[in-house]
Amino acid sequence: MTLLLRLLGAALCSLMVSSEVVPQQDFNLQGVTGKWYLIGFATNAQWFVNHRASMKMGTAMLTPTADGDLDMSYASLNTEGSCWRMNHLAKKTDMPGKFTFKSERWSNDNDMRVVDVKYDEYALIHTIKTKGSVSTVLNKLYGRGSELRPELLEKFRQFSLDTGILPENIAILPKNDECPAA
């Protein structure tokens, strides 16, 4: 019962905080173009709690479209050598750095915000995922390389705590070989 109350409290806090999270000012869509390594992952979603131990670093290719949307292609090498892949087309909104998309794979609506980015080094992305009446927060830390400075890892950890993520649900993913180009 205590765990359930803790999770409910964290979920309520994350929803209140998430509504206040805004994209970085002067967001430059072209600046995020290219390859990124998924270094940090934080969420209170139950599936993550169950699968965290098996997660490893993956890559994302971000490609702006002519309409100002963002094509996102993810790949991660599985332990047995196969590749897990996923694609989303994030639609621009009236607020630069804020996108929305529907995940066909997970049947959820996503409100994604690029909250902090240094285009040649790292990007911190905050997403509110909603399926039915349940919303969860997902924070991701990307790097242009497979390693980031310790102060950036700490910045991600603190941002995740501030958005209601439990400390045990904040992960710096172990390095992994990359999937071959598709």
FIPALO-838674 format. One record per residue: residue number from 1; x, y, z of N, C-alpha, C in turn; residue in one letter. Coordinates in nm, 3 decimals. Atoms other than C-alpha are relative to their C-alpha. Layout:
# residues N
+-----+---------+---------+---------+---------+---------+---------+---------+---------+---------+---------+
| num |    n_xx |    n_yy |    n_zz |   ca_xx |   ca_yy |   ca_zz |    c_xx |    c_yy |    c_zz | residuo |
+-----+---------+---------+---------+---------+---------+---------+---------+---------+---------+---------+
| NUM |       X |       Y |       Z |       X |       Y |       Z |       X |       Y |       Z |       a |
...
+-----+---------+---------+---------+---------+---------+---------+---------+---------+---------+---------+
END
This chain:
# residues 182
+-----+---------+---------+---------+---------+---------+---------+---------+---------+---------+---------+
| num |    n_xx |    n_yy |    n_zz |   ca_xx |   ca_yy |   ca_zz |    c_xx |    c_yy |    c_zz | residuo |
+-----+---------+---------+---------+---------+---------+---------+---------+---------+---------+---------+
|   1 |   0.083 |  -0.119 |   0.000 |   0.000 |   0.000 |   0.000 |   0.087 |   0.126 |   0.000 |       m |
|   2 |  -0.089 |  -0.116 |  -0.006 |   0.284 |   0.240 |   0.085 |   0.060 |   0.028 |  -0.137 |       t |
|   3 |  -0.057 |  -0.017 |   0.133 |   0.443 |   0.179 |  -0.257 |  -0.102 |   0.062 |  -0.095 |       l |
|   4 |   0.105 |  -0.054 |   0.086 |   0.113 |   0.248 |  -0.431 |  -0.022 |   0.149 |   0.028 |       l |
|   5 |   0.018 |  -0.140 |  -0.035 |   0.069 |   0.575 |  -0.243 |   0.118 |   0.084 |  -0.049 |       l |
|   6 |  -0.120 |  -0.071 |   0.046 |   0.426 |   0.674 |  -0.325 |  -0.004 |   0.023 |  -0.151 |       r |
|   7 |   0.009 |  -0.012 |   0.145 |   0.373 |   0.604 |  -0.695 |  -0.108 |   0.100 |  -0.041 |       l |
|   8 |   0.107 |  -0.096 |   0.030 |   0.044 |   0.796 |  -0.700 |   0.045 |   0.142 |   0.029 |       l |
|   9 |  -0.051 |  -0.133 |  -0.035 |   0.207 |   1.090 |  -0.525 |   0.100 |   0.049 |  -0.103 |       g |
|  10 |  -0.100 |  -0.038 |   0.100 |   0.497 |   1.089 |  -0.770 |  -0.068 |   0.034 |  -0.133 |       a |
|  11 |   0.070 |  -0.025 |   0.125 |   0.257 |   1.069 |  -1.065 |  -0.070 |   0.136 |   0.004 |       a |
|  12 |   0.067 |  -0.129 |  -0.013 |   0.054 |   1.365 |  -0.938 |   0.100 |   0.115 |  -0.005 |       l |
|  13 |  -0.104 |  -0.104 |   0.002 |   0.368 |   1.569 |  -0.876 |   0.054 |   0.018 |  -0.141 |       c |
|  14 |  -0.057 |  -0.011 |   0.134 |   0.504 |   1.487 |  -1.220 |  -0.097 |   0.069 |  -0.095 |       s |
|  15 |   0.097 |  -0.066 |   0.087 |   0.181 |   1.597 |  -1.388 |  -0.005 |   0.149 |   0.027 |       l |
|  16 |   0.003 |  -0.142 |  -0.033 |   0.181 |   1.927 |  -1.202 |   0.126 |   0.069 |  -0.052 |       m |
|  17 |  -0.126 |  -0.059 |   0.043 |   0.548 |   1.993 |  -1.279 |   0.008 |   0.002 |  -0.153 |       v |
|  18 |  -0.012 |   0.012 |   0.145 |   0.525 |   1.873 |  -1.642 |  -0.074 |   0.109 |  -0.073 |       s |
|  19 |   0.075 |  -0.103 |   0.070 |   0.262 |   2.127 |  -1.733 |   0.076 |   0.132 |  -0.002 |       s |
|  20 |  -0.078 |  -0.123 |  -0.007 |   0.515 |   2.397 |  -1.642 |   0.131 |  -0.009 |  -0.080 |       e |
|  21 |  -0.125 |   0.019 |   0.074 |   0.804 |   2.251 |  -1.846 |  -0.016 |   0.060 |  -0.139 |       v |
|  22 |   0.008 |  -0.068 |   0.130 |   0.869 |   2.472 |  -2.148 |   0.125 |  -0.031 |  -0.083 |       v |
|  23 |  -0.116 |   0.023 |   0.085 |   1.097 |   2.422 |  -2.449 |   0.104 |   0.111 |   0.015 |       p |
|  24 |  -0.108 |  -0.098 |  -0.003 |   1.431 |   2.599 |  -2.471 |  -0.037 |   0.119 |  -0.089 |       q |
|  25 |   0.023 |  -0.120 |   0.081 |   1.401 |   2.958 |  -2.591 |   0.094 |  -0.002 |  -0.119 |       q |
|  26 |  -0.080 |  -0.007 |   0.122 |   1.534 |   3.023 |  -2.940 |   0.034 |  -0.138 |  -0.055 |       d |
|  27 |  -0.023 |   0.136 |   0.050 |   1.498 |   2.654 |  -3.031 |   0.025 |   0.005 |  -0.150 |       f |
|  28 |  -0.038 |   0.006 |   0.141 |   1.663 |   2.580 |  -3.368 |  -0.020 |  -0.143 |  -0.049 |       n |
|  29 |   0.033 |   0.133 |   0.049 |   1.503 |   2.281 |  -3.541 |   0.115 |  -0.060 |  -0.081 |       l |
|  30 |  -0.110 |   0.052 |   0.083 |   1.791 |   2.247 |  -3.790 |   0.119 |  -0.044 |   0.087 |       q |
|  31 |  -0.112 |   0.032 |  -0.089 |   2.037 |   2.232 |  -3.499 |  -0.004 |  -0.141 |   0.056 |       g |
|  32 |   0.010 |   0.136 |  -0.057 |   1.904 |   1.894 |  -3.379 |   0.018 |  -0.108 |  -0.106 |       v |
|  33 |  -0.016 |   0.095 |   0.109 |   1.956 |   1.732 |  -3.718 |   0.118 |  -0.093 |   0.025 |       t |
|  34 |  -0.111 |   0.095 |  -0.003 |   2.164 |   1.416 |  -3.719 |  -0.013 |  -0.107 |   0.106 |       g |
|  35 |  -0.006 |   0.116 |  -0.088 |   2.271 |   1.131 |  -3.499 |   0.022 |   0.041 |   0.145 |       k |
|  36 |  -0.010 |  -0.019 |  -0.144 |   2.227 |   1.125 |  -3.121 |   0.008 |  -0.136 |   0.069 |       w |
|  37 |  -0.005 |   0.120 |  -0.084 |   2.311 |   0.863 |  -2.858 |  -0.093 |   0.019 |   0.118 |       y |
|  38 |   0.088 |  -0.005 |  -0.116 |   2.045 |   0.787 |  -2.597 |   0.080 |  -0.044 |   0.122 |       l |
|  39 |  -0.087 |   0.023 |  -0.114 |   2.244 |   0.816 |  -2.275 |  -0.077 |  -0.015 |   0.130 |       i |
|  40 |   0.078 |   0.004 |  -0.123 |   1.988 |   0.881 |  -2.002 |  -0.147 |  -0.022 |  -0.029 |       g |
|  41 |   0.141 |   0.035 |   0.017 |   1.634 |   0.750 |  -1.958 |  -0.062 |   0.001 |   0.138 |       f |
|  42 |   0.064 |  -0.008 |  -0.131 |   1.397 |   0.831 |  -1.674 |  -0.152 |   0.007 |  -0.015 |       a |
|  43 |   0.146 |   0.001 |   0.002 |   1.029 |   0.748 |  -1.622 |  -0.052 |  -0.085 |   0.115 |       t |
|  44 |   0.065 |   0.083 |  -0.102 |   0.792 |   0.610 |  -1.361 |  -0.094 |  -0.102 |  -0.062 |       n |
|  45 |   0.087 |   0.097 |   0.067 |   0.610 |   0.400 |  -1.622 |   0.036 |  -0.142 |   0.044 |       a |
|  46 |  -0.022 |   0.135 |  -0.053 |   0.567 |   0.043 |  -1.500 |   0.084 |  -0.087 |  -0.094 |       q |
|  47 |  -0.078 |   0.083 |   0.091 |   0.711 |  -0.113 |  -1.817 |   0.150 |   0.024 |   0.019 |       w |
|  48 |  -0.142 |  -0.030 |  -0.021 |   1.043 |   0.067 |  -1.747 |   0.050 |  -0.066 |   0.127 |       f |
|  49 |  -0.038 |   0.064 |  -0.127 |   1.051 |  -0.056 |  -1.389 |   0.027 |  -0.148 |  -0.024 |       v |
|  50 |  -0.015 |   0.142 |   0.028 |   1.012 |  -0.410 |  -1.527 |   0.115 |  -0.032 |  -0.095 |       n |
|  51 |  -0.100 |   0.029 |   0.104 |   1.267 |  -0.377 |  -1.813 |   0.129 |   0.081 |   0.012 |       h |
|  52 |  -0.116 |  -0.088 |  -0.012 |   1.523 |  -0.126 |  -1.688 |   0.134 |  -0.076 |  -0.009 |       r |
|  53 |  -0.126 |   0.074 |  -0.006 |   1.792 |  -0.390 |  -1.624 |   0.049 |  -0.045 |  -0.137 |       a |
|  54 |  -0.040 |   0.049 |   0.133 |   1.791 |  -0.501 |  -1.989 |   0.023 |   0.113 |  -0.100 |       s |
|  55 |  -0.014 |  -0.112 |   0.094 |   1.802 |  -0.153 |  -2.146 |   0.146 |   0.042 |  -0.016 |       m |
|  56 |  -0.134 |  -0.047 |   0.032 |   2.116 |  -0.029 |  -2.319 |  -0.009 |   0.121 |  -0.091 |       k |
|  57 |  -0.008 |  -0.118 |   0.086 |   2.228 |   0.276 |  -2.512 |  -0.042 |  -0.034 |  -0.142 |       m |
|  58 |   0.039 |   0.012 |   0.140 |   2.074 |   0.321 |  -2.855 |   0.031 |   0.130 |  -0.071 |       g |
|  59 |  -0.022 |  -0.122 |   0.076 |   2.083 |   0.584 |  -3.125 |  -0.133 |   0.054 |  -0.053 |       t |
|  60 |   0.115 |  -0.065 |   0.062 |   1.835 |   0.830 |  -3.268 |   0.051 |   0.086 |  -0.114 |       a |
|  61 |  -0.027 |  -0.090 |   0.112 |   1.844 |   1.001 |  -3.606 |  -0.117 |   0.097 |  -0.006 |       m |
|  62 |   0.102 |  -0.104 |   0.004 |   1.655 |   1.330 |  -3.602 |   0.013 |   0.076 |  -0.131 |       l |
|  63 |  -0.001 |  -0.063 |   0.131 |   1.558 |   1.477 |  -3.937 |  -0.118 |   0.096 |  -0.013 |       t |
|  64 |   0.110 |  -0.095 |   0.021 |   1.355 |   1.799 |  -3.975 |  -0.060 |  -0.019 |  -0.140 |       p |
|  65 |   0.067 |   0.006 |   0.129 |   1.096 |   1.794 |  -4.253 |  -0.015 |   0.141 |  -0.055 |       t |
|  66 |   0.019 |  -0.131 |   0.063 |   1.023 |   2.075 |  -4.496 |  -0.112 |   0.078 |   0.067 |       a |
|  67 |   0.114 |  -0.065 |  -0.067 |   0.703 |   2.148 |  -4.298 |   0.032 |   0.042 |   0.143 |       d |
|  68 |  -0.036 |  -0.036 |  -0.137 |   0.891 |   2.196 |  -3.969 |  -0.031 |  -0.108 |   0.103 |       g |
|  69 |   0.020 |   0.113 |  -0.090 |   0.802 |   1.857 |  -3.823 |   0.136 |  -0.067 |   0.023 |       d |
|  70 |  -0.126 |   0.067 |  -0.033 |   1.065 |   1.618 |  -3.685 |  -0.016 |  -0.150 |  -0.016 |       l |
|  71 |  -0.001 |   0.145 |   0.020 |   1.122 |   1.265 |  -3.817 |   0.102 |  -0.059 |   0.097 |       d |
|  72 |  -0.087 |   0.060 |  -0.103 |   1.266 |   1.052 |  -3.534 |   0.009 |  -0.150 |  -0.025 |       m |
|  73 |  -0.025 |   0.141 |   0.027 |   1.421 |   0.712 |  -3.604 |   0.092 |  -0.055 |   0.108 |       s |
|  74 |  -0.076 |   0.057 |  -0.112 |   1.542 |   0.500 |  -3.310 |   0.048 |  -0.140 |  -0.034 |       y |
|  75 |  -0.052 |   0.136 |   0.018 |   1.760 |   0.187 |  -3.310 |   0.082 |  -0.038 |   0.123 |       a |
|  76 |  -0.078 |   0.052 |  -0.112 |   1.904 |  -0.028 |  -3.033 |   0.031 |  -0.146 |  -0.026 |       s |
|  77 |  -0.044 |   0.138 |   0.023 |   2.105 |  -0.349 |  -3.063 |  -0.040 |  -0.086 |   0.119 |       l |
|  78 |   0.040 |   0.095 |  -0.104 |   1.950 |  -0.637 |  -2.867 |   0.116 |  -0.092 |   0.034 |       n |
|  79 |  -0.107 |   0.088 |  -0.048 |   2.165 |  -0.881 |  -2.671 |   0.035 |  -0.111 |  -0.100 |       t |
|  80 |  -0.025 |   0.111 |   0.093 |   2.123 |  -1.160 |  -2.929 |   0.043 |   0.046 |  -0.139 |       e |
|  81 |  -0.051 |  -0.052 |   0.126 |   2.228 |  -0.929 |  -3.214 |  -0.103 |   0.059 |  -0.093 |       g |
|  82 |   0.102 |  -0.063 |   0.084 |   1.895 |  -0.826 |  -3.364 |  -0.014 |   0.147 |   0.039 |       s |
|  83 |   0.019 |  -0.142 |  -0.027 |   1.795 |  -0.460 |  -3.382 |  -0.146 |   0.030 |   0.029 |       c |
|  84 |   0.133 |  -0.052 |  -0.031 |   1.495 |  -0.297 |  -3.219 |  -0.006 |   0.137 |  -0.064 |       w |
|  85 |   0.012 |  -0.128 |   0.070 |   1.375 |  -0.007 |  -3.434 |  -0.139 |   0.058 |   0.020 |       r |
|  86 |   0.128 |  -0.068 |  -0.012 |   1.101 |   0.252 |  -3.404 |   0.013 |   0.136 |  -0.068 |       m |
|  87 |   0.003 |  -0.131 |   0.066 |   1.001 |   0.563 |  -3.602 |  -0.124 |   0.076 |   0.045 |       n |
|  88 |   0.112 |  -0.089 |  -0.029 |   0.781 |   0.859 |  -3.516 |   0.018 |   0.127 |  -0.083 |       h |
|  89 |  -0.002 |  -0.132 |   0.061 |   0.690 |   1.176 |  -3.700 |  -0.064 |   0.094 |   0.100 |       l |
|  90 |   0.047 |  -0.095 |  -0.100 |   0.662 |   1.449 |  -3.439 |  -0.044 |   0.128 |  -0.072 |       a |
|  91 |   0.058 |  -0.116 |   0.067 |   0.434 |   1.730 |  -3.556 |   0.031 |   0.127 |   0.080 |       k |
|  92 |  -0.030 |  -0.127 |  -0.066 |   0.535 |   2.089 |  -3.479 |  -0.129 |   0.057 |   0.061 |       k |
|  93 |   0.112 |  -0.072 |  -0.061 |   0.311 |   2.304 |  -3.260 |   0.027 |   0.149 |  -0.017 |       t |
|  94 |  -0.020 |  -0.145 |   0.007 |   0.274 |   2.681 |  -3.226 |   0.119 |   0.045 |   0.085 |       d |
|  95 |  -0.112 |  -0.033 |  -0.088 |   0.556 |   2.671 |  -2.968 |   0.127 |  -0.070 |  -0.051 |       m |
|  96 |  -0.123 |   0.063 |   0.048 |   0.907 |   2.613 |  -3.116 |   0.061 |  -0.090 |   0.109 |       p |
|  97 |  -0.059 |   0.096 |  -0.094 |   1.065 |   2.306 |  -2.954 |  -0.101 |  -0.092 |   0.065 |       g |
|  98 |   0.106 |   0.087 |  -0.052 |   0.729 |   2.147 |  -2.867 |  -0.064 |  -0.073 |  -0.117 |       k |
|  99 |   0.053 |   0.085 |   0.106 |   0.599 |   1.856 |  -3.077 |  -0.102 |  -0.096 |   0.059 |       f |
| 100 |   0.095 |   0.102 |  -0.042 |   0.316 |   1.606 |  -3.062 |   0.005 |  -0.116 |  -0.100 |       t |
| 101 |   0.010 |   0.116 |   0.088 |   0.289 |   1.254 |  -3.200 |  -0.078 |  -0.111 |   0.069 |       f |
| 102 |   0.070 |   0.118 |  -0.049 |   0.085 |   0.939 |  -3.164 |   0.088 |  -0.120 |  -0.028 |       k |
| 103 |  -0.076 |   0.122 |   0.019 |   0.270 |   0.615 |  -3.109 |  -0.097 |  -0.112 |  -0.037 |       s |
| 104 |   0.084 |   0.113 |   0.042 |   0.103 |   0.340 |  -3.309 |   0.040 |  -0.126 |   0.078 |       e |
| 105 |  -0.049 |   0.119 |  -0.070 |   0.321 |   0.081 |  -3.135 |  -0.055 |  -0.007 |   0.142 |       r |
| 106 |   0.040 |   0.000 |  -0.141 |   0.223 |   0.186 |  -2.781 |  -0.140 |   0.057 |   0.022 |       w |
| 107 |   0.135 |  -0.057 |  -0.007 |  -0.117 |   0.348 |  -2.858 |  -0.010 |   0.111 |   0.104 |       s |
| 108 |   0.006 |  -0.114 |  -0.092 |  -0.038 |   0.667 |  -2.668 |   0.025 |   0.130 |  -0.075 |       n |
| 109 |  -0.024 |  -0.134 |   0.053 |  -0.036 |   1.040 |  -2.736 |   0.119 |   0.059 |   0.073 |       d |
| 110 |  -0.124 |  -0.052 |  -0.055 |   0.293 |   1.221 |  -2.680 |   0.011 |   0.150 |  -0.020 |       n |
| 111 |  -0.025 |  -0.144 |  -0.001 |   0.360 |   1.584 |  -2.590 |   0.148 |   0.014 |   0.034 |       d |
| 112 |  -0.147 |   0.002 |  -0.015 |   0.737 |   1.626 |  -2.641 |   0.055 |   0.143 |  -0.005 |       m |
| 113 |  -0.062 |  -0.133 |  -0.006 |   0.946 |   1.931 |  -2.547 |   0.152 |  -0.014 |   0.009 |       r |
| 114 |  -0.146 |  -0.005 |  -0.009 |   1.315 |   1.993 |  -2.615 |   0.030 |   0.112 |   0.099 |       v |
| 115 |  -0.009 |  -0.099 |  -0.107 |   1.387 |   2.166 |  -2.284 |   0.138 |   0.061 |   0.016 |       v |
| 116 |  -0.136 |  -0.052 |  -0.014 |   1.764 |   2.209 |  -2.299 |   0.085 |  -0.067 |  -0.107 |       d |
| 117 |  -0.082 |   0.058 |   0.105 |   1.997 |   2.163 |  -2.593 |   0.120 |   0.089 |  -0.028 |       v |
| 118 |  -0.121 |  -0.061 |   0.055 |   2.353 |   2.249 |  -2.688 |   0.027 |  -0.087 |  -0.123 |       k |
| 119 |   0.016 |   0.078 |   0.121 |   2.336 |   2.137 |  -3.048 |   0.118 |  -0.090 |  -0.037 |       y |
| 120 |  -0.117 |   0.083 |   0.031 |   2.690 |   1.998 |  -3.073 |   0.038 |  -0.093 |   0.114 |       d |
| 121 |  -0.039 |   0.080 |  -0.116 |   2.685 |   1.823 |  -2.734 |  -0.112 |  -0.085 |   0.059 |       e |
| 122 |   0.104 |   0.077 |  -0.069 |   2.357 |   1.721 |  -2.567 |  -0.139 |   0.060 |  -0.026 |       y |
| 123 |   0.140 |  -0.046 |   0.005 |   1.977 |   1.745 |  -2.570 |  -0.076 |  -0.070 |   0.112 |       a |
| 124 |   0.086 |   0.052 |  -0.106 |   1.734 |   1.700 |  -2.281 |  -0.144 |   0.014 |  -0.048 |       l |
| 125 |   0.135 |   0.002 |   0.054 |   1.386 |   1.599 |  -2.394 |  -0.097 |  -0.054 |   0.104 |       i |
| 126 |   0.105 |   0.032 |  -0.097 |   1.074 |   1.584 |  -2.176 |  -0.127 |  -0.033 |  -0.076 |       h |
| 127 |   0.121 |   0.042 |   0.069 |   0.769 |   1.391 |  -2.295 |  -0.105 |  -0.042 |   0.100 |       t |
| 128 |   0.115 |   0.045 |  -0.078 |   0.427 |   1.350 |  -2.140 |  -0.076 |  -0.097 |  -0.090 |       i |
| 129 |   0.067 |   0.106 |   0.077 |   0.276 |   1.022 |  -2.262 |  -0.136 |  -0.026 |   0.063 |       k |
| 130 |   0.135 |   0.022 |  -0.052 |  -0.100 |   0.974 |  -2.230 |  -0.067 |  -0.114 |  -0.076 |       t |
| 131 |   0.075 |   0.113 |   0.056 |  -0.291 |   0.651 |  -2.286 |  -0.126 |  -0.012 |   0.083 |       k |
| 132 |   0.126 |  -0.003 |  -0.076 |  -0.657 |   0.669 |  -2.190 |   0.005 |   0.115 |   0.099 |       g |
| 133 |  -0.003 |  -0.104 |  -0.104 |  -0.671 |   0.857 |  -1.861 |   0.130 |   0.000 |   0.079 |       s |
| 134 |  -0.126 |   0.011 |  -0.073 |  -0.317 |   0.768 |  -1.754 |   0.111 |   0.074 |  -0.073 |       v |
| 135 |  -0.114 |  -0.073 |   0.056 |  -0.024 |   1.004 |  -1.811 |   0.126 |  -0.035 |   0.076 |       s |
| 136 |  -0.130 |   0.022 |  -0.061 |   0.341 |   0.933 |  -1.746 |   0.099 |   0.097 |  -0.061 |       t |
| 137 |  -0.106 |  -0.089 |   0.046 |   0.655 |   1.141 |  -1.782 |   0.119 |  -0.085 |  -0.044 |       v |
| 138 |  -0.121 |   0.064 |   0.048 |   0.957 |   1.031 |  -1.984 |   0.102 |   0.109 |  -0.032 |       l |
| 139 |  -0.110 |  -0.092 |   0.029 |   1.284 |   1.225 |  -1.980 |   0.110 |  -0.078 |  -0.067 |       n |
| 140 |  -0.112 |   0.064 |   0.070 |   1.564 |   1.141 |  -2.222 |   0.115 |   0.098 |  -0.009 |       k |
| 141 |  -0.122 |  -0.078 |   0.017 |   1.921 |   1.265 |  -2.232 |   0.075 |  -0.058 |  -0.118 |       l |
| 142 |  -0.073 |   0.041 |   0.119 |   2.091 |   1.249 |  -2.570 |   0.135 |   0.070 |  -0.004 |       y |
| 143 |  -0.131 |  -0.060 |   0.021 |   2.454 |   1.312 |  -2.656 |   0.042 |  -0.019 |  -0.145 |       g |
| 144 |  -0.055 |   0.016 |   0.136 |   2.631 |   1.370 |  -2.987 |   0.103 |  -0.113 |  -0.003 |       r |
| 145 |  -0.090 |   0.115 |  -0.015 |   2.885 |   1.117 |  -2.860 |  -0.058 |  -0.094 |   0.104 |       g |
| 146 |   0.054 |   0.100 |  -0.093 |   2.839 |   0.812 |  -2.640 |   0.033 |   0.031 |   0.147 |       s |
| 147 |  -0.031 |  -0.039 |  -0.138 |   2.972 |   0.992 |  -2.330 |  -0.030 |   0.149 |   0.016 |       e |
| 148 |   0.022 |  -0.140 |  -0.033 |   2.875 |   1.316 |  -2.161 |   0.070 |   0.033 |   0.131 |       l |
| 149 |  -0.064 |  -0.047 |  -0.123 |   3.035 |   1.525 |  -1.889 |  -0.086 |  -0.035 |   0.122 |       r |
| 150 |   0.075 |   0.034 |  -0.122 |   2.939 |   1.427 |  -1.530 |  -0.101 |   0.107 |   0.041 |       p |
| 151 |   0.095 |  -0.105 |  -0.039 |   2.774 |   1.766 |  -1.472 |  -0.127 |  -0.004 |  -0.085 |       e |
| 152 |   0.120 |   0.015 |   0.083 |   2.535 |   1.698 |  -1.764 |  -0.084 |  -0.118 |   0.048 |       l |
| 153 |   0.071 |   0.116 |  -0.056 |   2.447 |   1.358 |  -1.618 |  -0.074 |   0.042 |   0.128 |       l |
| 154 |   0.062 |  -0.048 |  -0.123 |   2.376 |   1.531 |  -1.286 |  -0.115 |   0.096 |  -0.032 |       e |
| 155 |   0.107 |  -0.090 |   0.041 |   2.170 |   1.800 |  -1.461 |  -0.124 |  -0.081 |  -0.041 |       k |
| 156 |   0.108 |   0.089 |   0.040 |   1.958 |   1.521 |  -1.616 |  -0.065 |  -0.065 |   0.122 |       f |
| 157 |   0.052 |   0.063 |  -0.121 |   1.922 |   1.345 |  -1.281 |  -0.086 |   0.099 |   0.077 |       r |
| 158 |   0.074 |  -0.100 |  -0.077 |   1.811 |   1.665 |  -1.108 |  -0.129 |   0.042 |  -0.072 |       q |
| 159 |   0.120 |  -0.034 |   0.077 |   1.568 |   1.758 |  -1.388 |  -0.104 |  -0.111 |   0.015 |       f |
| 160 |   0.092 |   0.112 |  -0.013 |   1.416 |   1.411 |  -1.366 |  -0.064 |  -0.002 |   0.138 |       s |
| 161 |   0.057 |  -0.007 |  -0.135 |   1.373 |   1.439 |  -0.989 |  -0.102 |   0.115 |   0.008 |       l |
| 162 |   0.088 |  -0.119 |  -0.003 |   1.218 |   1.786 |  -1.037 |  -0.131 |  -0.023 |  -0.074 |       d |
| 163 |   0.122 |   0.029 |   0.075 |   0.963 |   1.639 |  -1.281 |  -0.071 |  -0.123 |   0.054 |       t |
| 164 |   0.076 |   0.104 |  -0.069 |   0.850 |   1.371 |  -1.036 |   0.047 |  -0.142 |  -0.020 |       g |
| 165 |  -0.051 |   0.135 |   0.020 |   1.063 |   1.074 |  -1.137 |   0.066 |  -0.047 |   0.130 |       i |
| 166 |  -0.064 |   0.058 |  -0.118 |   1.164 |   0.846 |  -0.850 |   0.148 |  -0.024 |  -0.028 |       l |
| 167 |  -0.145 |   0.015 |   0.023 |   1.544 |   0.826 |  -0.802 |   0.038 |  -0.135 |  -0.061 |       p |
| 168 |  -0.035 |   0.133 |   0.052 |   1.550 |   0.451 |  -0.874 |  -0.046 |  -0.021 |  -0.145 |       e |
| 169 |   0.047 |   0.011 |   0.137 |   1.382 |   0.515 |  -1.211 |   0.073 |   0.095 |  -0.094 |       n |
| 170 |  -0.086 |  -0.085 |   0.083 |   1.658 |   0.739 |  -1.346 |   0.122 |  -0.085 |  -0.035 |       i |
| 171 |  -0.108 |   0.090 |   0.043 |   1.909 |   0.543 |  -1.554 |   0.093 |   0.068 |  -0.099 |       a |
| 172 |  -0.101 |  -0.030 |   0.102 |   2.231 |   0.621 |  -1.733 |   0.026 |  -0.135 |  -0.065 |       i |
| 173 |  -0.002 |   0.129 |   0.068 |   2.227 |   0.347 |  -1.994 |   0.143 |  -0.046 |  -0.031 |       l |
| 174 |  -0.134 |   0.052 |   0.034 |   2.527 |   0.118 |  -2.044 |   0.023 |   0.007 |  -0.151 |       p |
| 175 |  -0.037 |  -0.007 |   0.142 |   2.714 |   0.153 |  -2.373 |  -0.037 |  -0.131 |  -0.069 |       k |
| 176 |   0.046 |   0.113 |   0.080 |   2.614 |  -0.079 |  -2.652 |   0.054 |   0.018 |  -0.141 |       n |
| 177 |  -0.036 |  -0.010 |   0.140 |   2.727 |  -0.159 |  -3.004 |  -0.120 |   0.056 |  -0.076 |       d |
| 178 |   0.108 |  -0.061 |   0.078 |   2.524 |   0.013 |  -3.275 |  -0.058 |  -0.097 |  -0.100 |       e |
| 179 |   0.064 |   0.076 |   0.107 |   2.276 |  -0.137 |  -3.516 |   0.060 |   0.044 |  -0.133 |       c |
| 180 |  -0.043 |  -0.042 |   0.133 |   2.389 |  -0.144 |  -3.878 |  -0.108 |   0.090 |  -0.061 |       p |
| 181 |   0.096 |  -0.090 |   0.065 |   2.226 |   0.121 |  -4.096 |  -0.110 |  -0.082 |  -0.067 |       a |
| 182 |   0.114 |   0.075 |   0.058 |   1.881 |   0.014 |  -4.212 |  -0.013 |   0.027 |  -0.148 |       a |
+-----+---------+---------+---------+---------+---------+---------+---------+---------+---------+---------+
END
